[in-house]
């Protein structure tokens, strides 16, 4: 019995050592990051879709909340974003725009997880980031300066999403305090300390800042 218990403990330790963590995984994503400075400071915040009023939060539909525990990828990881769509899409293809002016600093992952990260410089000099995931087509590249009218990507259609056996026809929007993980915290955040270290609640952020 003692031998079996010791063996089980040894196996569990081995499994834990093989589970990726933010600190273990982040260097793998660093090559996709470009350290660029936005040419202009943010002068306003907007919804990431072309809607009747990009300053009105009722123009979007939130389908998955920030801070929720997820079973995808690693069971129990925390949702670092809100998943959202326009409340009234204008056509078959939903285009994605930056929530503020900035510079593209990372384009990473592929297929149904394709991601664009934009670095923003606030009027006081502080840097924050917005991240856009589940992009079918990407129209920008690293180092590119953007304003809120620059089309950065489009989302999957419901039909295109079916190829991957899941619901990928939405925007996973993160608003980040920092990007020291180079992207992997999006799927490796496992507790509230890690969540609060790197992420704002996008819905709360937008509700507050769309007024400005």
C-alpha positions as CSV (number, residue, x, y, z in Angstrom):
1,X,0.0,0.0,0.0
2,X,2.8,2.4,0.9
3,X,4.6,1.6,-2.4
4,X,1.4,2.3,-4.3
5,X,0.9,5.6,-2.5
6,X,4.5,6.7,-3.1
7,X,4.2,5.8,-6.8
8,X,1.0,7.8,-7.1
9,X,2.6,10.8,-5.5
10,X,5.6,10.5,-7.9
11,X,3.2,10.4,-10.9
12,X,1.3,13.4,-9.7
13,X,4.4,15.4,-9.2
14,X,5.5,14.5,-12.7
15,X,2.2,15.6,-14.1
16,X,2.3,18.9,-12.3
17,X,5.8,19.6,-13.6
18,X,4.6,19.1,-17.2
19,X,1.7,21.5,-16.8
20,X,2.6,24.8,-18.5
21,X,2.6,28.0,-16.4
22,X,2.8,31.6,-17.4
23,X,6.4,31.8,-16.3
24,X,7.4,28.6,-18.1
25,X,5.6,29.4,-21.3
26,X,6.0,33.1,-21.9
27,X,9.5,33.0,-23.6
28,X,7.9,30.8,-26.4
29,X,5.7,33.8,-27.4
30,X,8.3,36.6,-27.1
31,X,9.4,36.3,-30.7
32,X,6.0,37.5,-31.8
33,X,6.2,40.7,-29.8
34,X,7.5,44.0,-31.2
35,X,8.5,46.7,-28.7
36,X,7.1,49.7,-30.4
37,X,5.9,53.1,-28.9
38,X,2.5,54.4,-30.1
39,X,3.0,57.7,-32.0
40,X,0.0,59.4,-30.4
41,X,-1.7,59.2,-27.0
42,X,-5.2,57.9,-26.7
43,X,-7.8,60.6,-27.2
44,X,-10.9,58.5,-26.9
45,X,-12.3,55.0,-26.4
46,X,-14.7,53.1,-28.7
47,X,-16.5,49.8,-29.2
48,X,-14.5,47.4,-31.4
49,X,-17.2,47.0,-34.0
50,X,-18.8,49.3,-36.6
51,X,-22.1,50.1,-34.9
52,X,-24.6,52.9,-35.1
53,X,-22.8,54.5,-32.1
54,X,-19.4,53.2,-31.0
55,X,-19.8,55.0,-27.7
56,X,-22.9,53.2,-26.6
57,X,-22.4,49.9,-24.7
58,X,-25.9,48.7,-25.6
59,X,-24.7,48.3,-29.2
60,X,-22.9,45.1,-28.2
61,X,-24.0,41.8,-26.9
62,X,-21.8,40.1,-24.2
63,X,-22.0,36.3,-24.4
64,X,-19.3,35.3,-21.9
65,X,-18.1,37.2,-18.9
66,X,-14.7,38.2,-17.4
67,X,-13.4,36.0,-14.6
68,X,-15.5,33.0,-15.3
69,X,-13.9,29.6,-14.8
70,X,-13.5,27.6,-18.0
71,X,-13.1,23.9,-18.9
72,X,-11.4,24.6,-22.3
73,X,-7.6,24.1,-22.6
74,X,-6.7,23.6,-18.9
75,X,-9.7,22.8,-16.7
76,X,-10.4,25.7,-14.3
77,X,-8.5,28.4,-16.1
78,X,-10.0,31.8,-15.8
79,X,-11.6,33.8,-18.6
80,X,-9.4,36.9,-19.1
81,X,-11.8,38.6,-21.5
82,X,-15.4,39.2,-22.4
83,X,-16.7,37.4,-25.5
84,X,-18.9,39.8,-27.5
85,X,-20.6,40.5,-30.8
86,X,-22.5,43.4,-32.2
87,X,-26.1,43.5,-31.0
88,X,-27.2,44.1,-34.6
89,X,-24.6,43.0,-37.1
90,X,-24.7,45.0,-40.3
91,X,-23.9,42.0,-42.6
92,X,-22.5,38.6,-43.0
93,X,-18.9,39.6,-42.0
94,X,-18.2,41.3,-38.7
95,X,-15.2,43.6,-38.8
96,X,-13.0,44.4,-35.8
97,X,-11.5,47.8,-35.0
98,X,-9.2,49.0,-32.2
99,X,-10.9,50.4,-29.1
100,X,-8.5,53.3,-29.2
101,X,-5.5,54.5,-31.2
102,X,-2.2,52.6,-30.7
103,X,0.3,50.4,-32.3
104,X,0.2,46.7,-33.2
105,X,2.8,44.9,-30.9
106,X,1.9,41.2,-31.4
107,X,0.2,39.0,-33.9
108,X,0.2,35.4,-32.7
109,X,-1.5,32.0,-32.7
110,X,-3.3,30.7,-35.7
111,X,-6.5,29.3,-37.1
112,X,-9.4,29.8,-34.7
113,X,-7.2,31.5,-32.0
114,X,-5.5,34.1,-34.2
115,X,-4.8,37.2,-32.0
116,X,-3.8,40.8,-32.5
117,X,-2.5,42.9,-29.6
118,X,-2.5,46.7,-29.6
119,X,-0.4,48.9,-27.3
120,X,-1.9,52.2,-26.2
121,X,-0.2,55.2,-24.7
122,X,-2.5,57.2,-22.3
123,X,-2.2,61.0,-22.0
124,X,-0.3,60.5,-18.7
125,X,2.3,58.3,-20.4
126,X,1.0,55.0,-19.0
127,X,0.9,52.0,-21.3
128,X,-1.9,49.5,-21.5
129,X,-2.9,46.9,-24.1
130,X,-6.0,45.6,-25.9
131,X,-6.1,42.1,-27.3
132,X,-8.5,40.7,-30.0
133,X,-8.8,36.9,-30.4
134,X,-10.8,34.5,-32.7
135,X,-10.0,36.4,-35.8
136,X,-10.6,34.8,-39.2
137,X,-8.7,37.4,-41.2
138,X,-6.1,39.9,-40.0
139,X,-5.3,43.0,-42.0
140,X,-2.6,44.6,-39.9
141,X,1.0,43.8,-39.0
142,X,3.5,44.3,-36.1
143,X,4.6,47.9,-35.7
144,X,1.7,49.4,-37.6
145,X,0.2,52.6,-36.1
146,X,-3.6,52.5,-35.8
147,X,-6.4,54.8,-35.0
148,X,-9.9,53.8,-34.0
149,X,-11.0,53.7,-37.7
150,X,-8.4,51.2,-38.8
151,X,-9.9,47.8,-39.7
152,X,-7.7,45.2,-38.0
153,X,-9.5,42.0,-38.7
154,X,-12.8,40.2,-39.2
155,X,-14.5,37.5,-37.2
156,X,-15.6,34.0,-38.2
157,X,-19.0,33.5,-39.6
158,X,-21.1,30.8,-37.8
159,X,-20.6,28.6,-40.8
160,X,-16.8,29.1,-40.7
161,X,-16.7,28.4,-37.0
162,X,-18.3,25.0,-37.4
163,X,-15.0,23.7,-39.0
164,X,-13.4,23.8,-35.5
165,X,-16.3,22.1,-33.7
166,X,-16.9,25.1,-31.4
167,X,-18.4,28.6,-31.1
168,X,-15.7,30.8,-32.4
169,X,-17.8,33.5,-34.2
170,X,-17.3,36.1,-31.5
171,X,-14.6,38.5,-30.4
172,X,-12.6,37.6,-27.3
173,X,-11.6,41.1,-26.0
174,X,-9.0,41.6,-23.3
175,X,-7.9,44.9,-21.8
176,X,-4.5,44.4,-20.2
177,X,-2.5,46.2,-17.6
178,X,0.7,44.7,-19.0
179,X,1.9,42.2,-21.6
180,X,4.8,40.6,-19.7
181,X,3.5,37.1,-20.6
182,X,3.6,37.9,-24.3
183,X,0.1,36.4,-24.6
184,X,0.1,33.1,-22.8
185,X,-1.7,34.4,-19.7
186,X,-4.8,34.4,-21.9
187,X,-5.1,30.6,-21.5
188,X,-2.8,30.0,-18.4
189,X,-4.3,32.4,-15.8
190,X,-5.4,30.0,-13.1
191,X,-6.2,32.3,-10.1
192,X,-7.5,35.7,-9.2
193,X,-4.0,37.0,-8.3
194,X,-2.8,36.3,-11.8
195,X,-6.0,37.8,-13.2
196,X,-5.8,41.0,-11.3
197,X,-2.1,41.4,-12.1
198,X,-2.5,41.6,-15.8
199,X,-6.2,42.3,-16.7
200,X,-8.9,44.8,-16.4
201,X,-12.6,43.7,-16.6
202,X,-13.3,44.8,-20.2
203,X,-17.0,45.4,-19.6
204,X,-16.4,47.7,-16.6
205,X,-13.5,49.4,-18.5
206,X,-15.7,50.1,-21.5
207,X,-18.7,51.3,-19.5
208,X,-16.4,53.8,-17.7
209,X,-14.3,55.0,-20.6
210,X,-16.7,55.1,-23.5
211,X,-18.1,58.3,-21.9
212,X,-14.8,60.1,-22.4
